[in-house]
Amino acid sequence: MIKTFKKLWNLISSKEKKQAIFLVILMIMYGAVEMIGIVSIFPLVTVLSDPELINSNQYLNYAYDFFNFNSIKNFLIFLTSIVFIITITRNLFNGFIKHFTVRYTQMRIQSLSTRLLRSYLNRPYIYFLSRHSADMEKSILSEVEAVVYGSLVPALDLISRLIISLFVLIAVFLAEPRVALISLLLYQLAIHSYTLS
């Protein structure tokens, strides 16, 4: 897949490469929003489980005093509203990125098919005497689509998953460093044991 993706990357234009880079930047931004969404849940869960932590936790206490809340109920509504807004933003962002990714891959199918058709049209007449039109039609339509869906789409999906996983890991480290460290060690042990087996 990597070799095919490299060949496909060399085929697309500089403008299309810039669009791919822009898509990756959007994925990074979404990963940051995903991290903020995870981190924002912890204060809400903490206050719901023990409202007295507002007084003992310096960050919760600072937010409570900074916004001049006069009751824990209003503070909970405030935290819930923040989590709700972040969740809506995250879902909208995710939908936008998926739309942009699908549109980008479809446009690459169109552009590559057009270039392949143009290359056929520029060939001499004798080239077509030994070839069937159905085979050329298959190359223009189905094979280009197979290359894009077999290399470009998986590559973009892998990049997206790696970015999100990285930001989620950072979020867990910020919220619960011990849990994140233990999970990371267990993951490394599982990978090591799987490799040995």
Secondary structure, DSSP 8 states (H G I E B T S, - for coil): -HHHHHHHHHHS-HHHHHHHHHHHHHHHHHHHHHHHHHHHHHHHHHHHH-TTHHHH-HHHHHHHHHTT---HHHHHHHHHHHHHHHHHHHHHHHHHHHHHHHHHHHHHHHHHHHHHHHHHHTS-HHHHHTS-HHHHHHIIIIIHHHHIIIIIHHHHHHHHHHHHHHHHHHHHHHH-HHHHHHHHHHHHHHHHHHHH-
